[in-house]
Amino acid sequence: MLYRGEVNPYLTRLRNAIDTHKFPQNIKLTSMHRRNLLTTLLVLLPILSACQQPNSISNNSSVTNGTKKEILIGLIPAESKAEIEKQFDPMRKYLQKKVGIPVKIFAATNYAGVVEAMSRDKIDVAWFGPLSYVLAEKEAGAEAFAVGVRKINGKSTYKSIYVVPGDSNIQSIKDLKGKNVAFVSPTSTSGGLVPTYLIKKETGKMPEEFFGNLSYVGGHDAAELAVKNKTVDAAADSDITYNKMIKNGQITKESNRIIAESEPLPGLPLAYRKELDPSLKQKIKDAFLNAHKDIQVTGYGELLRYEEAKSQDYQIISDMIQELGLQRQDVLK
């Protein structure tokens, strides 16, 4: 079985975050993230709002007489809703042109919301993080088909990083003992799972045992700003958001200093639900894989093109889950 081991503190945190929305006292949430978590069970609302066709979404009637009327794409909230939707809108327009039917996108309020939406057949395609994809593959039968190739290195991989204020005396992971640290989300790969794995590997303890305080800020950009504004001692992030915010002038290498990074991680995949018509799947896949021939492709970070993604690419994420002792049925019920 993919997920084995006994329940541990991180498992409890994930279960509480996704299922009960109650957190231990030493894990503090921003008011924004608390609101986001509370909307997980109401995941249909942002879809209805984005699509403005409640009847078609609620009963999955985007198929009429065997013909698909529209394609709905869900996006994880790696950054703000407006920013993520802006980044993917050119690809939405391109896909719509290629498949010949309307394509609509929405950024969910939390990572778990996208997994749940696909498990309920409320969306056709989703952009996941590696962890949320692994969960969606098991929960919803998600099938990865494409991943962005980055301009910065010509690869689809990325890294999880720990960042501290530039003038901090923190130099390594071990220096984070007793500190106030921000993660992005329990269901984020580079902002949740991997930083947890790094702490466990380095110290033998889980983050809530090692840190003085652990909080969740909801987005990668919010994590970087928390470091810049010195509201936390350190934060976990992805190098994609870090490099993007440096380029945009939102942070600098002097204001936000990297103290640790992970090994390369498989990129954030696009996946469709397995029940989608095979011919439509092929059209969607071909559109993304060949888009660079027609347009400047867009997505999370600066991209050269999209390349094929496969389920086995994400085995490293499954291995981390297993090593941490996480059981899938307790993470997403």
C-alpha positions in Angstrom: 0.0 0.0 0.0 1.3 3.4 -0.9 0.6 5.1 2.5 1.8 3.1 5.5 3.0 3.8 9.1 1.4 4.9 12.3 -0.3 8.2 12.8 2.2 11.0 13.6 1.9 14.7 14.4 2.0 15.8 10.8 -0.7 13.3 9.9 -2.8 14.8 12.6 -2.2 18.3 11.3 -3.2 17.3 7.8 -6.3 15.5 9.0 -7.3 18.4 11.1 -6.6 20.9 8.3 -8.6 19.0 5.7 -11.3 17.3 7.7 -12.0 19.0 11.0 -10.4 22.4 10.5 -9.2 22.4 14.2 -5.6 23.0 14.9 -3.3 22.3 17.9 -2.6 25.4 20.0 1.0 25.8 18.8 -0.2 25.9 15.1 -1.6 29.3 14.5 -3.5 30.3 11.4 -3.9 33.7 9.8 -7.5 34.8 9.6 -7.3 34.5 5.9 -6.2 30.9 6.0 -8.8 30.0 8.5 -11.5 31.3 6.2 -9.9 29.4 3.4 -10.0 26.1 5.2 -13.6 26.6 6.3 -14.5 26.8 2.6 -13.1 23.5 1.7 -16.4 21.8 2.3 -18.1 24.5 0.3 -15.8 24.0 -2.7 -18.7 24.3 -5.1 -19.2 28.0 -4.3 -16.0 29.3 -6.0 -16.8 27.1 -9.0 -20.3 28.4 -9.2 -19.1 32.0 -8.8 -16.4 31.6 -11.5 -18.6 29.9 -14.0 -21.9 31.6 -13.2 -23.8 28.5 -14.3 -24.9 26.8 -11.1 -27.2 24.3 -12.7 -24.6 23.1 -15.1 -22.0 22.6 -12.4 -24.1 21.1 -9.7 -25.2 18.1 -11.8 -22.2 18.0 -14.1 -24.4 18.9 -17.1 -21.4 20.3 -19.0 -22.1 17.3 -21.2 -25.3 17.5 -23.3 -26.4 14.7 -25.6 -22.9 13.2 -25.4 -21.3 16.4 -26.5 -19.1 18.5 -24.1 -20.4 22.0 -23.7 -17.5 23.4 -21.8 -14.2 22.5 -20.0 -13.7 23.5 -16.4 -10.2 23.9 -15.1 -9.3 24.2 -11.4 -6.1 25.8 -10.1 -4.4 25.4 -6.7 -3.9 28.7 -4.9 -0.1 28.7 -5.1 -0.3 32.5 -5.1 -3.3 35.0 -4.9 -6.4 34.0 -6.8 -6.1 37.0 -9.2 -2.5 36.3 -9.9 -2.9 32.6 -10.6 -5.9 33.1 -12.9 -4.0 35.8 -14.7 -1.0 33.5 -15.3 -3.2 30.7 -16.7 -5.6 32.8 -18.8 -3.6 32.8 -22.0 -3.5 29.0 -21.9 -7.2 29.0 -21.3 -7.8 31.1 -24.4 -5.5 28.9 -26.4 -7.1 25.7 -25.3 -10.5 27.1 -26.0 -9.5 27.9 -29.6 -8.0 24.4 -30.1 -10.9 22.3 -28.7 -13.7 24.6 -30.0 -15.7 24.9 -26.8 -15.7 27.3 -23.9 -12.9 26.8 -21.3 -13.3 28.3 -17.9 -10.9 28.5 -15.0 -11.1 29.1 -11.3 -8.5 29.3 -8.5 -9.7 27.4 -5.5 -9.4 28.9 -2.0 -7.2 26.0 -0.8 -5.3 23.0 -2.3 -7.7 20.4 -0.9 -10.6 22.1 -2.7 -9.2 21.2 -6.1 -8.8 17.6 -5.2 -12.3 17.4 -3.9 -13.7 19.2 -6.9 -12.1 16.6 -9.2 -13.2 13.7 -7.0 -16.8 14.9 -7.4 -16.4 15.4 -11.2 -17.0 19.1 -10.8 -13.9 20.0 -12.9 -12.4 18.4 -15.9 -8.8 19.5 -15.7 -6.7 20.7 -12.8 -3.3 22.2 -12.1 -2.0 20.5 -9.0 1.1 20.6 -6.9 2.9 17.3 -6.8 1.4 16.3 -3.4 -2.1 17.3 -4.3 -1.7 15.4 -7.6 -0.7 12.3 -5.7 -3.7 12.6 -3.5 -6.0 13.4 -6.5 -4.7 10.4 -8.4 -5.8 8.1 -5.6 -8.9 10.0 -4.6 -10.2 11.0 -8.0 -8.3 9.0 -10.6 -6.5 12.1 -11.9 -4.2 11.5 -14.9 -1.2 13.8 -15.3 -0.5 14.8 -18.9 1.6 18.0 -18.9 4.1 20.0 -16.9 5.7 23.3 -17.5 9.4 23.5 -18.5 11.1 26.5 -16.8 13.1 29.2 -18.7 15.6 29.5 -15.9 17.0 26.0 -16.3 15.2 24.3 -19.2 13.8 21.7 -16.7 10.4 21.0 -15.3 11.7 20.5 -11.8 11.7 22.9 -9.0 12.8 23.1 -5.3 11.5 23.8 -1.9 13.4 26.4 0.0 13.7 27.8 3.5 14.0 31.6 3.6 15.0 34.0 6.4 15.3 37.8 6.7 18.6 38.9 5.2 20.0 40.2 8.5 18.9 37.1 10.5 21.6 35.1 12.3 19.9 31.9 11.2 22.3 30.0 8.9 20.9 26.5 8.7 17.9 24.3 9.4 19.2 23.4 12.9 19.1 27.2 13.7 15.3 27.1 13.3 14.9 25.4 16.6 12.4 27.3 18.7 11.7 29.9 16.0 8.5 31.3 14.5 8.2 29.6 11.1 5.6 30.0 8.3 4.5 27.2 5.9 2.1 27.7 3.0 -0.4 24.9 3.5 -0.5 21.3 4.8 -1.3 20.2 1.3 1.4 22.2 -0.5 4.5 20.3 -1.7 7.2 22.9 -1.4 5.4 24.8 1.3 4.3 21.9 3.5 5.3 18.3 2.8 8.9 18.8 1.7 9.9 21.4 4.4 8.4 18.9 6.9 10.5 16.1 5.4 13.7 18.3 5.5 13.1 19.1 9.2 12.5 15.4 10.0 15.5 14.3 8.1 17.8 16.9 9.7 16.6 16.9 13.3 14.6 13.7 13.8 11.6 15.8 14.8 8.4 17.0 13.2 8.1 20.8 12.6 5.6 21.4 15.4 8.0 19.7 17.8 11.1 21.5 16.6 9.8 25.0 15.9 8.6 27.4 18.6 5.6 28.2 16.5 4.3 27.0 13.1 1.7 29.0 11.1 0.1 28.6 7.7 -0.2 31.7 5.5 -2.1 30.2 2.5 0.2 31.2 -0.4 3.8 31.2 -1.5 3.9 34.9 -2.1 2.4 35.5 1.4 5.2 33.4 2.9 7.9 35.5 1.2 6.2 38.7 2.3 6.0 37.5 5.9 9.8 37.0 5.8 10.4 40.4 4.2 8.2 42.1 6.8 9.9 40.1 9.6 6.6 38.8 11.0 8.2 35.4 11.0 11.7 34.2 11.6 11.6 31.9 8.5 9.3 30.5 5.9 9.1 27.6 3.4 8.5 28.4 -0.2 9.2 27.3 -3.8 12.1 28.6 -5.8 9.6 29.5 -8.5 7.8 32.1 -6.5 11.0 33.3 -4.9 12.7 34.0 -8.3 9.5 35.5 -9.7 9.2 37.9 -6.7 12.8 38.9 -7.0 12.4 39.7 -10.7 9.2 41.7 -10.0 11.0 43.7 -7.3 8.7 42.5 -4.5 11.7 41.0 -2.5 15.5 40.9 -3.0 18.1 38.4 -2.2 19.2 40.7 0.6 15.7 41.0 2.2 15.0 37.2 1.8 17.9 34.9 2.1 17.8 31.2 1.3 19.4 29.0 4.0 18.3 25.5 2.7 16.9 23.9 -0.4 15.6 20.5 -1.3 16.7 18.2 -4.1 14.9 18.8 -7.4 11.2 18.0 -7.2 8.9 16.9 -10.1 7.1 19.9 -11.5 3.5 20.9 -10.8 1.4 18.9 -13.3 -1.8 19.4 -15.3 -4.1 16.5 -15.0 -7.5 15.5 -16.3 -10.1 13.3 -14.7 -10.0 9.8 -16.0 -13.7 9.7 -17.1 -13.2 12.4 -19.6 -13.8 11.3 -23.2 -10.5 9.9 -24.6 -10.6 12.0 -27.8 -11.1 15.2 -25.8 -8.2 14.2 -23.5 -6.0 13.8 -26.5 -7.0 17.2 -27.8 -6.3 18.9 -24.5 -2.9 17.1 -24.2 -1.9 18.0 -27.7 -2.9 21.6 -27.2 -0.6 22.0 -24.2 2.3 20.1 -25.6 2.3 22.0 -28.8 1.3 25.5 -27.6 4.8 26.8 -27.7 4.8 26.5 -31.5 2.0 29.1 -31.6 2.2 31.3 -28.5 4.3 32.3 -25.6 3.1 29.7 -23.1 2.2 30.8 -19.6 1.6 29.2 -16.2 3.3 29.1 -12.9 6.6 31.0 -13.4 8.3 31.7 -16.7 7.9 28.8 -19.0 9.5 27.7 -22.3 7.0 25.0 -23.2 5.0 22.1 -21.7 6.2 18.6 -21.8 4.5 15.3 -21.0 4.0 14.3 -17.4 3.5 10.8 -16.2 2.3 9.3 -12.9 5.6 7.6 -12.2 7.3 11.0 -12.2 5.8 11.6 -8.8 7.0 8.5 -7.0 9.4 10.6 -5.0 6.4 12.4 -3.4 4.8 9.1 -2.6 8.0 7.9 -1.0 8.1 11.0 1.2 4.5 10.5 2.3 5.4 6.9 3.2 8.6 7.8 5.0 6.7 10.3 7.1 4.1 7.6 8.0 1.1 9.3 6.4 -2.0 7.3 5.5 -4.0 8.6 2.6 -7.4 7.7 4.0 -6.6 10.0 7.0 -5.4 12.9 4.8 -8.4 13.1 2.5 -11.6 11.3 3.5 
